[in-house]
Structures are given as C-alpha cells and as structure tokens.
C-alpha cells in the first residue's frame, strides 16, 4: 500500500498519475484497446470497501452537451439544497476541475488522501489514468457523503469507466457521428453504445435525437423495461427569446389534462442550450421525485439565470468588443457557435481564432468558418494530437478563400485577435478544450 504521505503535494500526485496509461493522449485505435469495461473500476471500489456503491447517480452520456447538462444538473440540485458530487472530463486549466464536491474542486489533500487509499488496488488492476481518476471520484464522493453523484461519461457509454456504478437515471443529450474509429459509423449503433449503460427498469431522459437514434433507443427501452422521458414530449421548449447575454425560455410539461408553462432565464448563449436546459430540468425533476424521493420545486430553475460555464460561449473580459470562448470542435458544434454570434450579437464573428486536433474534420471546419468570417487566425493546438503548423498552412492555402494568419503560439495569436477586432465587433475562439484552457490560463496569469 502506498502511504498517504507519498501524495503530500500536487507534484507527487501528478507524477504518480503520469506513470499510468493516459488514454486521452492516444489516437483512436490505440485508445480503443484500453476502453474495456466497467469491471476494473468496480473491482478497485470493492477492494477498498466502497461497494455496493452507496450514492444514487445521474449518468450523462451523449455526443455533445454532456458538460453543459452536467453543470445545469449540479446547479439545479444545489438550488434544492442537495449536496452534489460532479465528475467530468476533460479539464480546461487544471486537472482538479474534474472532481467537484458541492460545487468546488476537490482539494489537493483530498486527491492525495484518496490516491493513498486506492493506489495499491489501482496498480493491481492495471487501471489507466482515466479509470483511476474515475475510481478516485467515486471514492471521494462516498467519503464526503454527498447525496447525488452527477457523472459525465468519458467516451461512449458501454465499456466506459464511468459505467462502473449503475445509475437509476441516464441522460442521453445527443447523438452524432463522432469517435467513429471506436464507436462506428452507424447512428443507431452509436445511440445504443451510449444509451446501453441504462439498467433494467431504469429511467432514460433524452434530448432531441436523429430519427435512427430515436428508433434504436425506443427498442432498447422496450427490451429493458425502461421508462423513457423525452424533451419535446414530457417537457417541451415552447418559445425562446434570445438576448445579448442569454435566452428567455418558455417550456411546457405535464399530462394532457394539466399542461403548464414555465418561463425562465438561461444565462448561456447558443440556440441548443435551451433544449439542454429543459433536458437537465426534466432529468433532475424526475431524479429527485422518483430516485431519492424528495419534492421538486420550479423555483430551483431560477438558479440557471446566473450560471456561467467556462468556455461554453463564455464572454471574455474585453473593452468595447465581444470575445466569445468556446470548445466546439466538430462541424456541427462549430456551426452552432457561429450561429450563436448571429443570434445573440446580431453579427457574424469578424475574426475567429481556431486550433484543432488531428482526428477532427479539418478541411470541413476551416471551410465552414471561412464561409462567414473575413479573417481566420490559426494556431497549432497544444498537445500531441494537435494539428501542426505545416499542416495548417498547407490545408489553409489550398482550401480557404478568406484572409488568414498563422501564429506559432497561443499568446501571440490571442494578441492578434484582440488587435484585429474593431469596436463593437465580435471575435470567436474555438476548436479544442486545450485551446480554451490555454486562453483561460493566459487571462488568469
């Protein structure tokens, strides 16, 4: 057993975790060899006496929107006076962001205490870094005595380490073709891979899904006697009224005889966020009533009016201009970010700062941004999977009709973005979590 004293500093923790296999730094096919099942994490929890798991869990799966819905669920539950544990990935600036207890990052001392208790079991089971951190999160939540665990899946659903604890309620945010080298090309198959974490007789809340995905989910619900809760049916978005700093949302729910409407303010940008908010409300409302047996109040929804999620079309401090920071990195999500500028700021971005990873659809994303933006600033994405300067130059020169500038590092690219923007113009930064994290680090320093 590694003594707790061995993890007395964050450097000790980073060095120990750094010796484990890091799936997030691998290309897709190599990563697939380590996406195994929930069993190793379960065995670690059993070894340390944290099984059966004592806390009810709300599990978030989906192609996009998991992070936003996770933050919304946390805020709603806390508004109801419930103690929460939130586990999500990836992080933006520091790794401790992944584990939150009652809305605050778990302390270095808690990480050290947890790893001191889990280290021997983690090594014995041969866990990867993500699996070890998942086991750590579950252990810390149990130690802290939180009342609800909110857990965001890492990749897919079935076989993901987060499915070690079976949730009574699973929330499927969206389904699209992503990580196809691991999840396949078929939309129905991807939907089953994600929603397949639901237990027999459980509850499944779903956001707007493609037709093929919805058919597959309905079949799964019939097979497992799962109750399906659907945005648009059980709780529907009736009207949205976007303003510069968010959206007024009117939703309607209830049975046919007692349909009622509720209007609330959501302090997040993007036409997709009202649907994610209504999904979070539907999931939390059901979870509170049917899983933990407490009363739900619509007054909790008022808490979404002051919610700020880092790097989700977050407005950065800027004088007489608007700079939005986002993590969009697929054609569909980048399109949503561009549209958000039009919806909330009444203009397309005058300049976009972009960095991408090698496994993203580079040409498609560049062409999409160039179609609406007169100036594109490109920078290599930090990390081993980032697109290189040479590749950016080659693709941009061959594909882009717009004016572009290439910079070797993020500080110089960010400075150029600010210099290019005229008063009252909009700038957008997007393409990766690593880029967003680097921008936030730059601002904080």
ROSEBA-522494 format. One record per residue (C-alpha): residue in three letters; residue number from 1; x, y, z. Coordinates in pm, 1 decimal, decimal comma. Example, Ala and Ser with C-alpha at 12.3 -4.5 7.8 and 13.67 -1.06 7.14 Angstrom:
2
PT  residuo  num        xx        yy        zz
PT      Ala    1    1230,0    -450,0     780,0
PT      Ser    2    1367,0    -106,0     714,0
This chain:
445
PT  residuo  num        xx        yy        zz
PT      Unk    1       0,0       0,0       0,0
PT      Unk    2     136,5     343,9     -94,9
PT      Unk    3     128,0     565,6     212,0
PT      Unk    4     -86,0     876,7     205,8
PT      Unk    5     221,3    1082,7     289,1
PT      Unk    6     356,6     995,3     -56,3
PT      Unk    7      92,1    1228,3    -200,4
PT      Unk    8     156,9    1534,4      10,4
PT      Unk    9     179,9    1770,7    -288,7
PT      Unk   10      17,0    1810,4    -629,0
PT      Unk   11     353,3    1732,2    -789,0
PT      Unk   12     353,1    1391,8    -616,0
PT      Unk   13       0,4    1325,2    -741,8
PT      Unk   14      80,6    1430,8   -1099,1
PT      Unk   15     394,6    1216,9   -1110,7
PT      Unk   16     211,6     908,5    -986,3
PT      Unk   17     -85,2     953,0   -1219,1
PT      Unk   18     151,4    1038,6   -1503,7
PT      Unk   19     302,5     690,8   -1483,5
PT      Unk   20     -35,3     536,4   -1576,0
PT      Unk   21    -152,5     485,4   -1933,3
PT      Unk   22    -318,5     809,2   -2048,8
PT      Unk   23    -596,4     724,3   -2295,7
PT      Unk   24    -671,6    1087,6   -2371,4
PT      Unk   25    -331,2    1136,3   -2531,7
PT      Unk   26    -373,7     839,0   -2765,2
PT      Unk   27    -508,1     826,5   -3118,2
PT      Unk   28    -844,1     650,0   -3155,7
PT      Unk   29    -740,7     292,6   -3249,5
PT      Unk   30    -475,8     274,5   -2977,2
PT      Unk   31    -720,0     417,2   -2724,3
PT      Unk   32    -973,2     150,1   -2814,6
PT      Unk   33    -752,6    -122,3   -2671,4
PT      Unk   34    -798,1      31,7   -2326,3
PT      Unk   35   -1170,9     107,9   -2346,9
PT      Unk   36   -1257,5    -218,7   -2182,0
PT      Unk   37   -1548,6    -235,0   -1941,5
PT      Unk   38   -1660,9    -106,7   -1606,9
PT      Unk   39   -1523,5    -414,0   -1425,8
PT      Unk   40   -1172,2    -290,3   -1332,4
PT      Unk   41   -1312,4      20,7   -1162,7
PT      Unk   42   -1573,7    -190,7    -985,3
PT      Unk   43   -1303,6    -425,0    -853,9
PT      Unk   44   -1099,8    -133,1    -720,2
PT      Unk   45   -1403,6       2,4    -534,1
PT      Unk   46   -1469,2    -346,7    -394,2
PT      Unk   47   -1108,1    -374,5    -275,3
PT      Unk   48   -1137,2     -51,5     -74,6
PT      Unk   49   -1478,5    -131,6      76,4
PT      Unk   50   -1677,0     111,7    -135,8
PT      Unk   51   -1915,5    -145,0    -283,6
PT      Unk   52   -2207,5    -170,6    -333,0
PT      Unk   53   -2190,0     196,3    -417,3
PT      Unk   54   -2394,6     391,5    -160,9
PT      Unk   55   -2493,0     708,7    -352,0
PT      Unk   56   -2759,3     742,7    -624,7
PT      Unk   57   -2610,5     858,6    -955,2
PT      Unk   58   -2729,3    1058,1   -1254,9
PT      Unk   59   -2523,2     942,9   -1555,1
PT      Unk   60   -2473,5    1172,6   -1856,7
PT      Unk   61   -2393,8    1026,1   -2198,1
PT      Unk   62   -2410,3    1172,3   -2547,9
PT      Unk   63   -2210,5    1316,4   -2834,6
PT      Unk   64   -2245,3    1681,8   -2738,5
PT      Unk   65   -2394,8    1874,9   -2449,7
PT      Unk   66   -2286,5    1646,0   -2163,3
PT      Unk   67   -2072,5    1911,2   -1999,5
PT      Unk   68   -2338,7    2181,1   -2013,8
PT      Unk   69   -2610,4    1948,9   -1882,9
PT      Unk   70   -2377,3    1833,0   -1603,5
PT      Unk   71   -2326,0    2191,1   -1483,5
PT      Unk   72   -2700,5    2261,6   -1508,2
PT      Unk   73   -2790,8    1949,2   -1310,6
PT      Unk   74   -2539,4    2041,9   -1043,1
PT      Unk   75   -2681,7    2393,5   -1016,8
PT      Unk   76   -3044,8    2271,6   -1003,0
PT      Unk   77   -2975,4    2010,4    -734,9
PT      Unk   78   -2781,9    2257,4    -522,4
PT      Unk   79   -3067,6    2507,7    -555,6
PT      Unk   80   -3281,7    2237,1    -396,6
PT      Unk   81   -3042,6    2209,7    -103,4
PT      Unk   82   -2887,2    1879,6    -207,8
PT      Unk   83   -2516,6    1801,3    -169,1
PT      Unk   84   -2357,1    1706,1    -501,5
PT      Unk   85   -2053,0    1534,6    -642,5
PT      Unk   86   -1971,2    1609,9   -1007,5
PT      Unk   87   -1723,1    1412,4   -1218,9
PT      Unk   88   -1649,2    1526,5   -1573,5
PT      Unk   89   -1375,1    1543,1   -1833,2
PT      Unk   90   -1169,6    1679,9   -1991,8
PT      Unk   91   -1049,7    1968,5   -1780,6
PT      Unk   92    -965,3    2315,5   -1908,1
PT      Unk   93    -690,5    2462,7   -1689,3
PT      Unk   94    -614,7    2220,7   -1407,1
PT      Unk   95    -691,2    1856,1   -1357,3
PT      Unk   96    -868,3    1913,0   -1025,5
PT      Unk   97   -1161,8    2060,8   -1222,2
PT      Unk   98   -1270,3    1704,0   -1299,4
PT      Unk   99   -1387,5    1628,8    -944,1
PT      Unk  100   -1620,6    1878,2    -775,0
PT      Unk  101   -1783,2    1841,2    -434,5
PT      Unk  102   -2066,6    2082,1    -354,1
PT      Unk  103   -1964,1    2298,2    -649,1
PT      Unk  104   -1596,4    2328,7    -552,8
PT      Unk  105   -1292,9    2144,6    -688,5
PT      Unk  106   -1176,3    1867,8    -456,3
PT      Unk  107    -867,9    1986,8    -269,4
PT      Unk  108    -513,7    1861,4    -324,2
PT      Unk  109    -526,7    1698,5      20,4
PT      Unk  110    -842,9    1507,4     -75,3
PT      Unk  111    -685,1    1386,7    -401,1
PT      Unk  112    -380,9    1275,5    -201,1
PT      Unk  113    -587,5    1100,9      64,5
PT      Unk  114    -794,5     923,8    -199,0
PT      Unk  115    -498,3     803,2    -401,7
PT      Unk  116    -328,6     689,9     -81,7
PT      Unk  117    -625,3     461,1     -21,8
PT      Unk  118    -665,4     345,9    -382,3
PT      Unk  119    -307,3     324,0    -513,5
PT      Unk  120    -244,7     -41,4    -436,1
PT      Unk  121    -577,5    -151,3    -588,5
PT      Unk  122    -528,4      72,6    -893,7
PT      Unk  123    -188,9     -82,1    -968,1
PT      Unk  124    -313,6    -434,4    -901,1
PT      Unk  125    -595,9    -390,5   -1153,5
PT      Unk  126    -375,5    -213,3   -1408,8
PT      Unk  127    -604,9      89,2   -1439,5
PT      Unk  128    -544,4     365,9   -1689,4
PT      Unk  129    -523,2     725,3   -1570,3
PT      Unk  130    -887,5     793,9   -1659,8
PT      Unk  131   -1004,1     476,4   -1486,4
PT      Unk  132    -800,9     563,4   -1176,4
PT      Unk  133    -947,3     913,6   -1162,6
PT      Unk  134   -1296,8     771,4   -1208,6
PT      Unk  135   -1245,9     535,1    -914,3
PT      Unk  136   -1098,9     825,6    -715,7
PT      Unk  137   -1403,0    1043,6    -786,1
PT      Unk  138   -1645,9     773,9    -672,3
PT      Unk  139   -1438,2     714,3    -356,2
PT      Unk  140   -1418,2    1086,2    -272,9
PT      Unk  141   -1792,1    1135,3    -322,0
PT      Unk  142   -1866,9     846,9     -86,6
PT      Unk  143   -1617,9     980,9     169,6
PT      Unk  144   -1773,2    1328,9     151,1
PT      Unk  145   -2123,4    1189,2     195,5
PT      Unk  146   -2279,8    1373,6     -97,5
PT      Unk  147   -2644,5    1297,8    -172,1
PT      Unk  148   -2627,6    1281,3    -552,8
PT      Unk  149   -2345,9    1194,2    -793,7
PT      Unk  150   -2352,8    1354,7   -1139,7
PT      Unk  151   -2119,5    1164,5   -1368,9
PT      Unk  152   -2028,8    1256,5   -1726,5
PT      Unk  153   -1917,7     965,7   -1946,4
PT      Unk  154   -1572,8     992,0   -2097,6
PT      Unk  155   -1613,6     810,6   -2429,1
PT      Unk  156   -1926,3     633,2   -2548,0
PT      Unk  157   -2110,8     468,3   -2265,0
PT      Unk  158   -2097,2      87,9   -2257,7
PT      Unk  159   -1739,1      -0,2   -2168,1
PT      Unk  160   -1662,5     346,0   -2034,6
PT      Unk  161   -1513,0     350,6   -1686,6
PT      Unk  162   -1792,0     576,0   -1557,9
PT      Unk  163   -2046,6     296,8   -1608,7
PT      Unk  164   -1893,1     108,3   -1314,8
PT      Unk  165   -2173,9     246,2   -1098,8
PT      Unk  166   -2513,4     172,1   -1249,4
PT      Unk  167   -2731,6     480,9   -1248,4
PT      Unk  168   -3105,2     471,7   -1190,9
PT      Unk  169   -3139,3     762,1   -1434,4
PT      Unk  170   -2933,1     808,2   -1751,1
PT      Unk  171   -2945,0    1128,9   -1951,3
PT      Unk  172   -2869,9    1099,6   -2326,9
PT      Unk  173   -2801,4    1451,4   -2452,8
PT      Unk  174   -2745,7    1399,6   -2826,5
PT      Unk  175   -2617,1    1154,1   -3085,2
PT      Unk  176   -2397,0    1229,6   -3385,5
PT      Unk  177   -2110,9    1065,4   -3572,9
PT      Unk  178   -1802,3    1115,4   -3358,0
PT      Unk  179   -1513,6     892,7   -3249,1
PT      Unk  180   -1620,4     669,8   -3537,3
PT      Unk  181   -1294,8     468,7   -3520,4
PT      Unk  182   -1417,1     342,8   -3181,9
PT      Unk  183   -1795,7     377,3   -3191,6
PT      Unk  184   -1863,4     301,0   -3559,1
PT      Unk  185   -2030,2     499,9   -3836,5
PT      Unk  186   -2388,8     392,3   -3772,7
PT      Unk  187   -2602,0     648,8   -3584,1
PT      Unk  188   -2828,8     378,3   -3440,4
PT      Unk  189   -2527,7     181,3   -3321,0
PT      Unk  190   -2372,1     487,7   -3158,9
PT      Unk  191   -2701,2     560,0   -2980,8
PT      Unk  192   -2713,2     204,4   -2843,2
PT      Unk  193   -2349,2     223,8   -2737,5
PT      Unk  194   -2426,6     534,9   -2532,8
PT      Unk  195   -2776,6     458,2   -2401,4
PT      Unk  196   -2675,6      96,5   -2336,4
PT      Unk  197   -2549,9     192,6   -1990,4
PT      Unk  198   -2909,7     207,1   -1866,6
PT      Unk  199   -3001,6     -66,6   -1620,8
PT      Unk  200   -3307,4    -291,4   -1640,8
PT      Unk  201   -3611,0     -97,5   -1516,8
PT      Unk  202   -3424,6     233,4   -1509,6
PT      Unk  203   -3511,7     583,2   -1628,5
PT      Unk  204   -3377,3     734,8   -1950,1
PT      Unk  205   -3411,7    1106,3   -2031,9
PT      Unk  206   -3324,2    1203,0   -2389,5
PT      Unk  207   -3271,6    1529,0   -2572,4
PT      Unk  208   -3354,1    1586,7   -2941,3
PT      Unk  209   -3223,1    1283,0   -3133,6
PT      Unk  210   -3197,5    1189,6   -3502,6
PT      Unk  211   -3474,1     956,1   -3621,3
PT      Unk  212   -3247,3     649,7   -3647,3
PT      Unk  213   -3108,3     706,4   -3299,7
PT      Unk  214   -3455,3     750,0   -3150,8
PT      Unk  215   -3579,0     425,4   -3304,4
PT      Unk  216   -3284,5     239,3   -3155,8
PT      Unk  217   -3342,0     396,7   -2813,1
PT      Unk  218   -3713,4     305,7   -2818,1
PT      Unk  219   -3623,2     -56,4   -2891,6
PT      Unk  220   -3373,9     -61,1   -2604,8
PT      Unk  221   -3632,7      82,6   -2365,3
PT      Unk  222   -3882,4    -190,5   -2458,8
PT      Unk  223   -3621,9    -463,9   -2410,3
PT      Unk  224   -3515,7    -343,1   -2066,5
PT      Unk  225   -3848,7    -210,4   -1936,6
PT      Unk  226   -3701,1     138,1   -1918,2
PT      Unk  227   -3922,6     442,5   -1875,5
PT      Unk  228   -3840,9     698,9   -2144,5
PT      Unk  229   -3859,3    1072,4   -2071,9
PT      Unk  230   -3830,3    1287,6   -2381,7
PT      Unk  231   -3764,1    1656,3   -2442,4
PT      Unk  232   -4047,7    1768,8   -2668,0
PT      Unk  233   -4294,8    1525,3   -2513,1
PT      Unk  234   -4265,1    1517,4   -2133,9
PT      Unk  235   -4121,0    1868,5   -2122,6
PT      Unk  236   -4110,9    2080,8   -2436,0
PT      Unk  237   -3947,8    2406,5   -2538,9
PT      Unk  238   -4238,1    2627,2   -2647,6
PT      Unk  239   -4059,3    2954,8   -2715,9
PT      Unk  240   -3710,4    3104,5   -2696,3
PT      Unk  241   -3629,0    3475,4   -2678,9
PT      Unk  242   -3253,3    3527,4   -2723,0
PT      Unk  243   -3091,7    3842,6   -2586,0
PT      Unk  244   -2728,9    3952,6   -2575,2
PT      Unk  245   -2644,8    3770,9   -2250,1
PT      Unk  246   -2866,1    3462,1   -2268,9
PT      Unk  247   -3213,5    3339,5   -2356,6
PT      Unk  248   -3562,1    3362,2   -2207,6
PT      Unk  249   -3709,8    3013,4   -2232,8
PT      Unk  250   -4074,4    2909,9   -2210,6
PT      Unk  251   -4130,6    2538,3   -2157,2
PT      Unk  252   -4443,2    2327,7   -2111,3
PT      Unk  253   -4491,6    1999,8   -1929,9
PT      Unk  254   -4738,4    1777,5   -1750,8
PT      Unk  255   -5002,9    1535,0   -1870,2
PT      Unk  256   -5268,3    1615,3   -2131,8
PT      Unk  257   -5516,0    1747,0   -1878,3
PT      Unk  258   -5276,0    1958,0   -1672,7
PT      Unk  259   -5016,1    2101,1   -1912,0
PT      Unk  260   -4848,9    2401,2   -1751,6
PT      Unk  261   -4599,5    2654,3   -1883,1
PT      Unk  262   -4294,1    2796,5   -1708,5
PT      Unk  263   -4072,0    3085,2   -1820,8
PT      Unk  264   -3713,0    3123,7   -1702,8
PT      Unk  265   -3391,4    3299,9   -1796,0
PT      Unk  266   -3089,1    3096,7   -1904,6
PT      Unk  267   -2758,5    3284,0   -1888,4
PT      Unk  268   -2594,0    3076,4   -2162,9
PT      Unk  269   -2553,5    3154,1   -2532,5
PT      Unk  270   -2648,2    2925,3   -2820,5
PT      Unk  271   -2974,4    2803,2   -2971,8
PT      Unk  272   -2906,1    2449,8   -2841,7
PT      Unk  273   -2874,2    2547,4   -2476,5
PT      Unk  274   -3249,7    2595,6   -2404,4
PT      Unk  275   -3301,3    2232,0   -2509,7
PT      Unk  276   -3011,7    2118,1   -2291,0
PT      Unk  277   -3157,7    2321,1   -2001,6
PT      Unk  278   -3500,7    2162,4   -2044,4
PT      Unk  279   -3334,5    1819,7   -2057,8
PT      Unk  280   -3149,5    1896,5   -1733,0
PT      Unk  281   -3473,1    2014,1   -1569,8
PT      Unk  282   -3658,2    1700,8   -1685,3
PT      Unk  283   -3378,9    1474,9   -1559,9
PT      Unk  284   -3339,3    1643,6   -1220,5
PT      Unk  285   -3715,6    1673,8   -1167,2
PT      Unk  286   -3759,3    1300,8   -1230,2
PT      Unk  287   -3448,3    1202,5   -1034,4
PT      Unk  288   -3549,0    1399,6    -726,2
PT      Unk  289   -3905,3    1268,1    -725,9
PT      Unk  290   -3852,9     904,0    -823,4
PT      Unk  291   -3497,0     813,1    -724,6
PT      Unk  292   -3433,7     997,3    -398,7
PT      Unk  293   -3799,3    1054,7    -305,0
PT      Unk  294   -3797,7    1428,3    -240,6
PT      Unk  295   -4011,6    1717,6    -355,5
PT      Unk  296   -3924,7    1919,8    -666,1
PT      Unk  297   -3981,5    2293,4    -697,5
PT      Unk  298   -3977,9    2506,0   -1011,8
PT      Unk  299   -3814,7    2779,2    -805,8
PT      Unk  300   -3488,1    2585,5    -843,5
PT      Unk  301   -3482,5    2675,6   -1213,4
PT      Unk  302   -3419,7    3041,2   -1127,4
PT      Unk  303   -3062,5    2936,3   -1045,7
PT      Unk  304   -2994,4    2885,6   -1419,6
PT      Unk  305   -3022,9    3261,6   -1465,9
PT      Unk  306   -2678,3    3317,1   -1314,6
PT      Unk  307   -2498,7    3005,0   -1440,0
PT      Unk  308   -2165,4    3056,6   -1617,8
PT      Unk  309   -1996,8    2753,1   -1769,9
PT      Unk  310   -1629,2    2811,4   -1855,1
PT      Unk  311   -1554,7    2805,5   -2229,1
PT      Unk  312   -1914,3    2736,1   -2335,6
PT      Unk  313   -1954,9    3050,8   -2545,3
PT      Unk  314   -1821,3    3233,2   -2242,3
PT      Unk  315   -1783,9    3608,9   -2276,4
PT      Unk  316   -1426,5    3711,9   -2202,8
PT      Unk  317   -1335,8    4045,2   -2042,6
PT      Unk  318   -1294,3    4295,1   -2326,4
PT      Unk  319   -1338,1    4669,3   -2369,8
PT      Unk  320   -1592,4    4783,6   -2635,8
PT      Unk  321   -1582,0    4449,2   -2816,0
PT      Unk  322   -1715,9    4095,4   -2759,1
PT      Unk  323   -1490,3    3790,3   -2749,3
PT      Unk  324   -1655,8    3450,7   -2701,5
PT      Unk  325   -1461,1    3144,3   -2587,1
PT      Unk  326   -1592,0    2801,1   -2683,1
PT      Unk  327   -1479,4    2438,3   -2703,7
PT      Unk  328   -1667,0    2345,4   -3024,5
PT      Unk  329   -1454,7    2106,1   -3231,0
PT      Unk  330   -1686,5    1929,1   -3476,5
PT      Unk  331   -1852,0    2079,6   -3785,3
PT      Unk  332   -2193,6    2070,5   -3619,3
PT      Unk  333   -2081,4    2231,4   -3293,1
PT      Unk  334   -1868,8    2493,9   -3472,1
PT      Unk  335   -2173,2    2580,3   -3683,6
PT      Unk  336   -2373,2    2626,4   -3362,6
PT      Unk  337   -2107,3    2860,8   -3223,9
PT      Unk  338   -2109,0    3071,9   -3540,6
PT      Unk  339   -2488,5    3089,8   -3533,6
PT      Unk  340   -2480,4    3196,2   -3167,2
PT      Unk  341   -2290,8    3510,3   -3268,4
PT      Unk  342   -2571,4    3597,7   -3509,7
PT      Unk  343   -2848,9    3511,6   -3264,8
PT      Unk  344   -2713,8    3690,4   -2958,0
PT      Unk  345   -2479,5    3955,3   -3100,7
PT      Unk  346   -2665,2    4023,8   -3429,9
PT      Unk  347   -2348,4    3980,1   -3636,4
PT      Unk  348   -2111,5    3705,9   -3751,0
PT      Unk  349   -1765,5    3696,7   -3593,4
PT      Unk  350   -1527,3    3940,5   -3759,6
PT      Unk  351   -1235,9    3717,4   -3661,4
PT      Unk  352   -1208,4    3355,2   -3546,8
PT      Unk  353    -910,7    3206,6   -3361,8
PT      Unk  354    -900,6    2833,7   -3426,4
PT      Unk  355    -691,1    2532,0   -3319,1
PT      Unk  356    -781,2    2170,6   -3398,8
PT      Unk  357    -672,8    1814,0   -3326,5
PT      Unk  358    -561,2    1567,8   -3591,6
PT      Unk  359    -869,7    1348,9   -3564,1
PT      Unk  360   -1110,5    1634,5   -3640,3
PT      Unk  361   -1254,7    1712,6   -3983,5
PT      Unk  362   -1005,8    1989,0   -4050,8
PT      Unk  363   -1096,2    2086,1   -4407,0
PT      Unk  364   -1470,0    2085,7   -4336,1
PT      Unk  365   -1435,4    2302,9   -4025,6
PT      Unk  366   -1199,2    2550,1   -4192,1
PT      Unk  367   -1431,2    2588,4   -4491,3
PT      Unk  368   -1730,3    2635,2   -4260,7
PT      Unk  369   -1562,9    2914,1   -4064,3
PT      Unk  370   -1424,1    3079,5   -4378,3
PT      Unk  371   -1772,3    3095,4   -4531,2
PT      Unk  372   -1888,8    3350,6   -4272,0
PT      Unk  373   -1572,3    3504,4   -4129,6
PT      Unk  374   -1345,5    3750,9   -4316,9
PT      Unk  375   -1037,8    3678,0   -4102,9
PT      Unk  376    -917,4    3346,5   -3965,6
PT      Unk  377    -629,8    3315,7   -3717,2
PT      Unk  378    -480,7    2966,4   -3697,8
PT      Unk  379    -251,8    2830,7   -3428,3
PT      Unk  380    -121,4    2476,3   -3358,2
PT      Unk  381    -330,0    2300,8   -3097,2
PT      Unk  382    -134,8    2220,8   -2778,1
PT      Unk  383     -67,8    1855,9   -2706,3
PT      Unk  384      48,8    1550,4   -2900,4
PT      Unk  385    -264,7    1524,6   -3118,4
PT      Unk  386    -266,8    1888,1   -3228,2
PT      Unk  387    -253,2    1978,9   -3598,5
PT      Unk  388      95,8    2105,8   -3682,5
PT      Unk  389     184,9    2447,5   -3823,9
PT      Unk  390     287,3    2287,2   -4154,5
PT      Unk  391     -41,5    2101,6   -4196,2
PT      Unk  392    -240,7    2412,7   -4110,4
PT      Unk  393     -51,9    2613,1   -4369,8
PT      Unk  394     -92,1    2350,9   -4642,9
PT      Unk  395    -463,7    2295,7   -4586,7
PT      Unk  396    -544,6    2663,1   -4538,6
PT      Unk  397    -363,6    2773,8   -4854,7
PT      Unk  398    -539,2    2504,6   -5058,1
PT      Unk  399    -888,6    2540,1   -4915,7
PT      Unk  400    -951,2    2889,9   -4778,6
PT      Unk  401   -1084,1    3182,2   -4978,5
PT      Unk  402   -1070,7    3407,5   -4673,1
PT      Unk  403    -780,8    3604,1   -4529,4
PT      Unk  404    -582,6    3401,8   -4277,0
PT      Unk  405    -291,8    3446,7   -4040,2
PT      Unk  406     -83,8    3172,1   -3878,9
PT      Unk  407      85,3    3213,4   -3541,3
PT      Unk  408     327,7    2973,3   -3372,3
PT      Unk  409     183,4    3008,4   -3021,7
PT      Unk  410    -141,9    3092,8   -2846,6
PT      Unk  411     -35,1    3416,4   -2668,6
PT      Unk  412      65,3    3581,0   -2996,4
PT      Unk  413    -248,6    3453,2   -3171,9
PT      Unk  414    -471,8    3586,1   -2891,9
PT      Unk  415    -297,8    3922,7   -2902,9
PT      Unk  416    -352,6    3938,1   -3279,5
PT      Unk  417    -723,7    3860,2   -3235,2
PT      Unk  418    -765,3    4149,0   -2994,4
PT      Unk  419    -575,7    4387,8   -3220,2
PT      Unk  420    -779,8    4297,5   -3528,5
PT      Unk  421   -1120,4    4347,2   -3366,2
PT      Unk  422   -1269,6    4690,5   -3410,4
PT      Unk  423   -1501,2    4846,7   -3150,2
PT      Unk  424   -1836,6    4662,4   -3124,7
PT      Unk  425   -1713,6    4368,6   -3336,0
PT      Unk  426   -1736,8    4003,3   -3225,6
PT      Unk  427   -1447,8    3758,6   -3203,8
PT      Unk  428   -1473,4    3382,9   -3152,4
PT      Unk  429   -1214,1    3140,3   -3011,3
PT      Unk  430   -1288,1    2771,3   -3059,1
PT      Unk  431   -1160,9    2433,0   -3177,3
PT      Unk  432   -1049,6    2243,2   -2867,1
PT      Unk  433   -1053,6    2215,4   -2490,2
PT      Unk  434    -676,8    2263,7   -2489,2
PT      Unk  435    -701,5    2593,5   -2673,1
PT      Unk  436    -976,2    2714,6   -2438,7
PT      Unk  437    -775,0    2609,2   -2134,9
PT      Unk  438    -466,6    2788,1   -2262,9
PT      Unk  439    -667,8    3108,8   -2316,9
PT      Unk  440    -814,4    3091,9   -1965,3
PT      Unk  441    -467,4    3029,8   -1819,1
PT      Unk  442    -337,3    3327,6   -2011,8
PT      Unk  443    -612,3    3552,0   -1877,8
PT      Unk  444    -567,0    3434,0   -1518,6
PT      Unk  445    -193,9    3493,1   -1528,2
